[in-house]
Amino acid sequence: MPGVGKSVSASPKTSVFNGKSSKESIYRNEEEQEDVVSHKCIVLSEDSEAINGIRIKVMEVLNLFRKLLAEHMKERRAKAKIKNGATASGYVLTAMSLRRRHKWLNTSKRLGHVPGVEVGDEFYCRAELNVIGLHHQFYQGIDYMEKDGKIYATSIVDSGIYDNDMKSSDSLIYVGQGGNPRVRNKTPTDQKLEGGNLALMNSREDRTPVRVIRRFKSKKLLCIYDGLYLVDESWQETGEFGMLVFKFVLKRISGQPKLTQGVVNKIEKL
């Protein structure tokens, strides 16, 4: 079970972003990427039984969530006489019911992989990511934590709301958060260097890993954990609504398990 039970610490490298519309690039070779994955990892447990135990707990809580969600939707359909599937509020209510019962896992935010979760794992809604601790936001695409007085991105969800671009299986151009009229019909505004945007900028400067969850929507919603990435470049430019947006290039860290061909085929059909 490669990569399970590891957490990556921040390195002290820094860079400066001037907030202007000029493009900046920081390139690192594969040796540095391998250093981030291998040499700077803190191994939480080498015992295979302990790792398998965490993995089993993740599967058990996901099965419990899905069972409770099905029951919730059955009751909802019976009361309202509707046939459609679960709503966003239904997902959140089910997840919060599990939280009140202290069933959530990996509740402390961390950099790096999450114990019990493997590259290629599939999930059927954002709420499931919260329940197992892979991404601690129900609606925000960027999750982050504070470390040594700075905030760093822990995970991002490529949700399709913003104009993101998966350049290849190992590279993603991710648009920062804020100023998007698709979110609650807000008026377009320039994005600010705060919150998740600042966290991604700090992750770029200090070379801390970011978990990437790819989200797809066809007949059913599907989220796939794609592994750890490094923020390689960042800049500002005019976005699709005529306002300034931040853009971040994330590149997949080498040495991680690849998505299986079955998962790749599933993605290509969506």
N, C-alpha and C positions, 0 to 999 in steps of 0.2 A: 504494500500500500504506500507507494512513494509520496512523499510530501506531506503526509498526514501528521499532525501533532507538532508542527514547527512554526516558530514565530520569528520574524526578521527584525532586527534592531536598526535604528537610523545610523547612517554614517555622517561624519562631520563636514562634508563638502558643501560649498555654497556657491551661489551665482547671484547675479543682480538682474532684476526685471524693472525696466524704467517706466512701464505703464503706457508707453507710446505705441503707435501702430506699426512699428518696425518688427520684422520677424527675427527671432532669435533661435539658435540651434545649439544643442549640446549633444555631442555624439560620444558614446562609450563603446569600447570593444567588447567582444564576447567574454574575454577573461574577467572583466569587471562584473559582467552580468552573472557569471558563474560564481564569482566571489560573493555577490549579494545572496545568491541562493544557497551556496554550500558553506562557505567559511564563516559567514556572519549569522548563521542560523543558531537559534537557541532550541535545542531538542528537549521537548517537554517530557517525552517518554520513549525509550527504545524497546520497551516490552511489547511484543506483538499482541499478547492477550489484552493488555490495557488499551492498545490502539483499537483492536477489534471491538472491545467493549464500548468505546466511545462511538465507533461507527454504528454499532447496533442501537445505541441510544438515539442517534440521529434518525435512523430509519424508523424507530418506534414512535418518536414524537411526530414525525411527518405522517405516519399512518394514523396516529391519533387525531392530528389536525384534520386530515382528509375525512376521517369518519365523522368528526363533529361538524365539519362544514356540510357534509351530505345531509346530516340530520337537521341542521339549521335550515338548509334550503328546502328540505321536504316540508318542514313546518311552515316556512314562508309561502311556498306554493299552495299549501292547503288553505292558509288563511286568506291569501290575496287572489287565489285562483289564477295564477300565472304559470307560464311554462318556461320562461327564460331562465338562464343559469344564475350563478352567484353574482352578486354585486360587489363593488369595492368595499362598501360598508360591511357586507356579510363576511368578507375575508378578514377585515380588521377586527370585527366583533369576535369572531372565532379565535383569532390569534390572542386577543386580550383576555379571553376566558381562560386560555391555557396559561397565560402569564400570571393571572390571579391564583392559579393552582400550582404555581412554581414549576411549570413544565418546560419553560424555555431553556435552551442550552447556550453555552458560550456567550453569556450576557455581558461580559466585560469586552470592550472594544480592543482590538489588537491589530498590529501590522503583520502581514504574511498570511499563510494558510490558516484555516480554521480547523481544529481537531474534529475528526469524524466526517469531514467533507472532502471529496475527491474531485479532481479535474474531470469534467464530463458529466457530473451529476446533474440531473434534470429536476426542475421544479415547475409547478403549475400556476403559481401566483407569487407576487412580491411578498405577501404575508408569510409564506413559507420561509423566505430568506431571513426574516426577522426571528422566527421561532427557533431556528437553528444557529443564529448568530453570524450568518454570512454577510448580511447587509442590514444595518439597524435603522433603516428609514422605510416607512410605508410608501411615501410618495416622492421624496427627494432622490435624485439620481446619484448624488455624491454623498457618501458618508465619511465622517472624519473624526479624529480624536486629538486630544492634546498630549504632547510629549515634550518635556524639557522647555516649556514655555512657548512652544509653537504648535500649530495645528497641522496635521498631515492627513491626506486622504487614505482611508482604509480600504474602500471599495467603491466601484461605480457600476451602475446598471445602464447599459446602452438601450434605452427604452423606446427610441423612435420618435419621441416628442420633439427633440432637437435635430438639427441637420447634421447628424454624425455620419461618419464615412468609414466603414471597415475596408481599408485599402487592401488587406490580405488577411490570411488566417493568423498572422503574427503582428499586425499593425492596425491601429485604430486612430482616427482623428476624432477627438471628442470635443463637443462644444460645451463651454461653461454654462452655468446655471443663472437664471434670472432674465428678466426683460422679454420673455416669450409670451406673445398674446394667446398662444394655444393653451396656456395654463390659466384656467379660470377667466378667460377672456380679458386679460389685462392689456393695458396700453403698452406698446413696445417701448422699451427704454434701453439705454446703454447698460451693459453688464458691469458690475462693480467687482473690484479685487477684494472680496470678502467672502466669508463662509467657505463653501465648497471650492470656489475658484481660488481663494488664497491657499487652501489646503493642498490643492493640486500643484500650485506654484511652488509651495514649500517642499512637496514630494519630489518635484523636479530638481530643485536646488540641492537637496540632501540625499537624493537617490534612494528614497524609501519605496518599497514595493506596494502596488495597488492591486487588489483583487478585481477582476473584470468578470461581470456577469452579462452574458449576451441574451437579449430578450427578443423573442420572435412572436408574431401573432398571425395565425391563419384562422382555421376553425377553432383552434384552442390556443391559449397562451402557453408559451414555453420559455422558461429561463434555463440557461445552461452555464454552469461555472466553467470559465475558460482558463483559469489560473492566474498567475502573478505577472504583472506588467510593470515597466518603468516609464515614467513620464520623460520623454526624450527631447521634445521641443515645445515651445509655447509662443504665442503671438496674439495680437489683436487685429481684427479686420472688420469691415462692414458686413453684417449678416444679411440673411434673406429678408428681414423686415426693415432694413435701412439703418439699423443701429449697430454700435460697436459690440462685438462679442469676443470672448476669449476662445482660443482653440488650442488644444493640447494633442500632441502626437504621443501615443502610448505604444511601446513595443514589448512584445512578449519576451520574458526572460527565458533564455535557453536552458536546456537540461530538465525541463518539466515534461510530464507525460503528455503526449499529443491526444487530441480528441480522437476517439475511435472512429473508424470508417462508418459505422452505423450511425453515430451521432452526426457526422459530416453529411451523410446522405439525407438524414432527416432535415438538417438545416437547409440544404439545397432545395428541398421540396417545398419549404415554407414560403 
